[in-house]
Amino acid sequence: MIHQYKLNGYNIVLDVFSGSIHVVDDFAYDAIKIWDEEGKEKAAEILQSKYADNTEITEEDIKNIMSDIDELVKDKKLFTDDIFEVNAFDLKERHTEIKALCLHVAHTCNLSCSYCFAKQGNFCGEEAIMSAETAKAALDFLIKNSGERHNLEVDFFGGEPLLNWEVVKETVNYARSIEKQYNKNFRFTLTTNGVNIDDDVIEFSNKEMQNVVLSLDGRKEVHDRFRKTPAGKGSYDIIVPKFKKFVEKRGDRDYYMRGTFTAYNTDFLEDILHMADLGFTEISMEPVVTAPGQPEGLTEEDLPVLFEQYEKLALEMLKRKKENHPFTFYHYMIDLTGGPCIYKRISGCGAGTEYLAVTPWGDLYPCHQFVNDPEYKMGNIYDGITNTKARDEFKLCNSYARPECRDCWARLYCSGGCSANAYHATGSIKGVYEYGCRLFKKRIECAIMMKIAEMM
């Protein structure tokens, strides 16, 4: 399987199963397309007929391009066979050792964002704060169920985790006190809206958090449209000075400014550039996912604009890198020489098997987007996984489990997409959130193009 597209003056051919990327001229691009559609035997005949009146393309040129394509095929760099499907389900079947937990230390929030999937932090349930005892028991559960894994990940999440900051610190300190005993290494991440950031949060996080995710939607008017205090006041002026101080003191440690774009700012490139101009160099901007009919929801009519924004973003990033003012966009991070192992490419994030969310009461769910859905309550940190049916469903949920993915060129980049988005869009974790797929494929095309431009 191949995927061909043209972007920024490049003719790009992706060989899906080898991962090979070819940048070719117009004639080679056309020849590969004809070979793909008609087969090797007919391709030369069709090319000769098509270019019979073209004085720039000779019969010798046709012979040479056919030979070049044939060599690439023999070298398994073009039209390669899918060697992964036969092992796809075995790969996913193997792992139930848990490597990561998302700790919901606060099911409450000090902002009232109307587009929030967590329904202002309580996940359609009761407001709650996780106790230190529950948080420590969650780490014990993780260690007990992590097998031989050495590196374990814990995300502090909400709601707003800074509303339970002392428990966050106590949990980290507990992990540090036991990790050598069990030959484990804990890596912590904090996601925050920034309202309660102070010097203690900055100092502790910059010492202990491998990554921090800071929520900012971009321009003041865009951010303040949704990210308001319970009193209805925008939060931009509250958080931006705190984020600047946080990032300045963080040095070279990882962080992300994480924004959401909606139907009200389909020109989201301006929000990304606004964040970059504020001095933030690590940026993520996600499309909103809403129930049908919501005014902030993205529509079919928005897609051409969104595609254009992604292309303009790629060009602007190339320009700024050349001018020595680069910034990183999360969805354009791609490694064409190595990248994730094939297990990761097939099975994705590991939700429901290797990754679980923990509520303030210690209940377990496949990930934060399934919390409080009774069908997908997996068990709890005290009794372990009791809903083995749900776990088994997630074990076999991968890019080969979705019929819609069978002919998709991007499936080894997205691993079949987000199971939670698929579930909320189709009612099945093996479904496909088609709108998100289309945006994902555009982002991958842009990311590959950028790598080509940088190399060439």
Secondary structure by P-SEA (a helix, b strand, c coil): ccccccccccbbbbcccccbbbbbcaaaaaaaaaaaaccccaaaaaaaaaacccccccaaaaaaaaaaaaaaaaacccccccccccaaaaaaacccccccccccccccccccccccccccccccccbbbbcaaaaaaaaaaaaaacccccbbbbbbcccccccaaaaaaaaaaaaaaccccccbbbbbbbbcccccccaaaaaaaaacccbbbbbbcccccccccccccccccccccccaaaaaaaaaaccccbbbbbbbbccccccaaaaaaaaaaacccccccccccccccccccccccaaaaaaaaaaaaaaaaaaaaaacbbbbbcccccccccccccccccccccccccccccccccccccccccccccccccccccccccaaaaaaaaaaccccccccccccccccccccccaaaaaaacccccccaaaaaaaaaaaaaaaaaaaaaaac
